[in-house]
């Protein structure tokens, strides 16, 4: 299990969610095609929005006691693919985890219910 996330006094989670806990070798925290300057620029421009979306998703997961990516999409209007990517980022940084619960998708497939790490 990842270490408990920590915040410095007065810090804002949106600023820290996508920053690695150790000194990064590359300052860009969102993925991009390494051989493409346009991909790298798009990644840099998306970072503030990704942080805001991640903060919004984390707040909703906490408020609801757990949500699926489909439920996040319904509550926020954030596309499912984006919600899924933000949940993966939050999970990788130790902010949320798989609750072990599943809820059915619109087609009846099981979906992960994400919960905040206490």
C-alpha positions as YAML, in Angstrom:
chain: A
units: angstrom
residues:
- id: 1
  name: UNK
  ca: [0.00, 0.00, 0.00]
- id: 2
  name: UNK
  ca: [1.40, 3.44, -0.87]
- id: 3
  name: UNK
  ca: [2.49, 5.84, 1.82]
- id: 4
  name: UNK
  ca: [-0.17, 8.14, 3.24]
- id: 5
  name: UNK
  ca: [-0.34, 11.36, 1.20]
- id: 6
  name: UNK
  ca: [1.00, 14.38, 3.04]
- id: 7
  name: UNK
  ca: [0.43, 18.07, 2.56]
- id: 8
  name: UNK
  ca: [2.47, 20.97, 3.82]
- id: 9
  name: UNK
  ca: [0.55, 23.45, 5.96]
- id: 10
  name: UNK
  ca: [-1.42, 25.81, 3.73]
- id: 11
  name: UNK
  ca: [-0.84, 23.77, 0.57]
- id: 12
  name: UNK
  ca: [-3.59, 23.13, -1.93]
- id: 13
  name: UNK
  ca: [-4.16, 19.56, -3.01]
- id: 14
  name: UNK
  ca: [-4.66, 20.50, -6.67]
- id: 15
  name: UNK
  ca: [-1.08, 21.74, -6.71]
- id: 16
  name: UNK
  ca: [0.28, 18.52, -5.25]
- id: 17
  name: UNK
  ca: [-1.82, 15.69, -6.69]
- id: 18
  name: UNK
  ca: [0.18, 15.37, -9.87]
- id: 19
  name: UNK
  ca: [3.57, 16.21, -8.41]
- id: 20
  name: UNK
  ca: [5.66, 13.17, -7.57]
- id: 21
  name: UNK
  ca: [6.62, 12.84, -3.93]
- id: 22
  name: UNK
  ca: [10.27, 12.59, -4.88]
- id: 23
  name: UNK
  ca: [12.20, 15.06, -7.00]
- id: 24
  name: UNK
  ca: [11.10, 14.47, -10.58]
- id: 25
  name: UNK
  ca: [13.57, 13.77, -13.34]
- id: 26
  name: UNK
  ca: [11.14, 15.46, -15.73]
- id: 27
  name: UNK
  ca: [8.99, 18.39, -14.55]
- id: 28
  name: UNK
  ca: [6.02, 17.34, -16.71]
- id: 29
  name: UNK
  ca: [3.79, 15.13, -14.60]
- id: 30
  name: UNK
  ca: [1.23, 14.18, -17.25]
- id: 31
  name: UNK
  ca: [2.23, 11.66, -19.91]
- id: 32
  name: UNK
  ca: [3.25, 12.80, -23.37]
- id: 33
  name: UNK
  ca: [5.00, 11.40, -26.43]
- id: 34
  name: UNK
  ca: [8.69, 11.95, -25.67]
- id: 35
  name: UNK
  ca: [9.61, 12.59, -29.28]
- id: 36
  name: UNK
  ca: [6.89, 15.20, -29.88]
- id: 37
  name: UNK
  ca: [7.26, 18.84, -28.87]
- id: 38
  name: UNK
  ca: [3.54, 19.44, -29.51]
- id: 39
  name: UNK
  ca: [2.57, 16.54, -27.23]
- id: 40
  name: UNK
  ca: [4.85, 17.89, -24.50]
- id: 41
  name: UNK
  ca: [3.35, 21.38, -24.83]
- id: 42
  name: UNK
  ca: [-0.20, 19.96, -24.67]
- id: 43
  name: UNK
  ca: [0.77, 18.07, -21.52]
- id: 44
  name: UNK
  ca: [2.13, 21.24, -19.89]
- id: 45
  name: UNK
  ca: [-1.03, 23.18, -20.76]
- id: 46
  name: UNK
  ca: [-3.32, 20.42, -19.45]
- id: 47
  name: UNK
  ca: [-1.61, 20.13, -16.07]
- id: 48
  name: UNK
  ca: [-3.55, 22.93, -14.27]
- id: 49
  name: UNK
  ca: [-6.88, 21.58, -15.54]
- id: 50
  name: UNK
  ca: [-5.89, 18.04, -14.57]
- id: 51
  name: UNK
  ca: [-5.13, 19.23, -11.05]
- id: 52
  name: UNK
  ca: [-8.49, 21.00, -10.78]
- id: 53
  name: UNK
  ca: [-10.33, 17.95, -12.12]
- id: 54
  name: UNK
  ca: [-8.45, 15.66, -9.75]
- id: 55
  name: UNK
  ca: [-9.28, 17.88, -6.76]
- id: 56
  name: UNK
  ca: [-12.93, 18.00, -7.77]
- id: 57
  name: UNK
  ca: [-13.04, 14.20, -8.16]
- id: 58
  name: UNK
  ca: [-11.30, 13.60, -4.83]
- id: 59
  name: UNK
  ca: [-13.74, 15.94, -3.06]
- id: 60
  name: UNK
  ca: [-16.71, 14.11, -4.63]
- id: 61
  name: UNK
  ca: [-15.35, 10.68, -3.73]
- id: 62
  name: UNK
  ca: [-14.93, 11.85, -0.13]
- id: 63
  name: UNK
  ca: [-18.39, 13.45, -0.01]
- id: 64
  name: UNK
  ca: [-20.14, 10.37, -1.43]
- id: 65
  name: UNK
  ca: [-18.07, 7.73, 0.38]
- id: 66
  name: UNK
  ca: [-17.02, 6.23, -2.95]
- id: 67
  name: UNK
  ca: [-17.83, 6.59, -6.65]
- id: 68
  name: UNK
  ca: [-17.30, 4.86, -9.96]
- id: 69
  name: UNK
  ca: [-15.91, 6.71, -12.98]
- id: 70
  name: UNK
  ca: [-19.38, 6.64, -14.55]
- id: 71
  name: UNK
  ca: [-20.86, 8.27, -11.44]
- id: 72
  name: UNK
  ca: [-18.10, 10.89, -11.53]
- id: 73
  name: UNK
  ca: [-18.95, 11.58, -15.17]
- id: 74
  name: UNK
  ca: [-22.65, 11.96, -14.32]
- id: 75
  name: UNK
  ca: [-21.94, 14.31, -11.39]
- id: 76
  name: UNK
  ca: [-19.34, 16.49, -13.10]
- id: 77
  name: UNK
  ca: [-19.77, 16.24, -16.86]
- id: 78
  name: UNK
  ca: [-16.09, 15.26, -17.09]
- id: 79
  name: UNK
  ca: [-15.77, 12.65, -19.88]
- id: 80
  name: UNK
  ca: [-15.45, 9.07, -18.63]
- id: 81
  name: UNK
  ca: [-11.97, 8.70, -20.13]
- id: 82
  name: UNK
  ca: [-10.77, 11.82, -18.30]
- id: 83
  name: UNK
  ca: [-12.39, 10.74, -15.02]
- id: 84
  name: UNK
  ca: [-10.69, 7.37, -15.37]
- id: 85
  name: UNK
  ca: [-7.31, 8.97, -16.03]
- id: 86
  name: UNK
  ca: [-7.69, 11.30, -13.02]
- id: 87
  name: UNK
  ca: [-8.70, 8.35, -10.81]
- id: 88
  name: UNK
  ca: [-5.64, 6.42, -11.97]
- id: 89
  name: UNK
  ca: [-3.45, 9.42, -11.12]
- id: 90
  name: UNK
  ca: [-5.07, 9.79, -7.70]
- id: 91
  name: UNK
  ca: [-4.63, 6.07, -7.05]
- id: 92
  name: UNK
  ca: [-0.99, 6.10, -8.14]
- id: 93
  name: UNK
  ca: [-0.30, 9.01, -5.77]
- id: 94
  name: UNK
  ca: [-2.05, 7.30, -2.85]
- id: 95
  name: UNK
  ca: [-5.09, 9.59, -2.55]
- id: 96
  name: UNK
  ca: [-7.73, 6.99, -3.47]
- id: 97
  name: UNK
  ca: [-7.93, 3.20, -3.62]
- id: 98
  name: UNK
  ca: [-10.15, 0.43, -4.92]
- id: 99
  name: UNK
  ca: [-12.80, -0.10, -2.24]
- id: 100
  name: UNK
  ca: [-13.29, -3.71, -3.29]
- id: 101
  name: UNK
  ca: [-16.92, -2.88, -4.12]
- id: 102
  name: UNK
  ca: [-18.36, -3.03, -7.62]
- id: 103
  name: UNK
  ca: [-21.39, -1.34, -9.17]
- id: 104
  name: UNK
  ca: [-22.87, -2.25, -12.53]
- id: 105
  name: UNK
  ca: [-22.23, -0.09, -15.58]
- id: 106
  name: UNK
  ca: [-25.06, 0.84, -17.94]
- id: 107
  name: UNK
  ca: [-24.36, -2.45, -19.74]
- id: 108
  name: UNK
  ca: [-24.22, -4.43, -16.50]
- id: 109
  name: UNK
  ca: [-20.43, -4.78, -16.34]
- id: 110
  name: UNK
  ca: [-18.81, -4.39, -12.92]
- id: 111
  name: UNK
  ca: [-17.19, -1.01, -12.25]
- id: 112
  name: UNK
  ca: [-14.65, -0.20, -9.54]
- id: 113
  name: UNK
  ca: [-15.89, 1.95, -6.68]
- id: 114
  name: UNK
  ca: [-13.06, 4.30, -5.68]
- id: 115
  name: UNK
  ca: [-12.74, 5.47, -2.07]
- id: 116
  name: UNK
  ca: [-10.55, 8.10, -0.48]
- id: 117
  name: UNK
  ca: [-7.57, 6.95, 1.54]
- id: 118
  name: UNK
  ca: [-8.19, 8.03, 5.14]
...
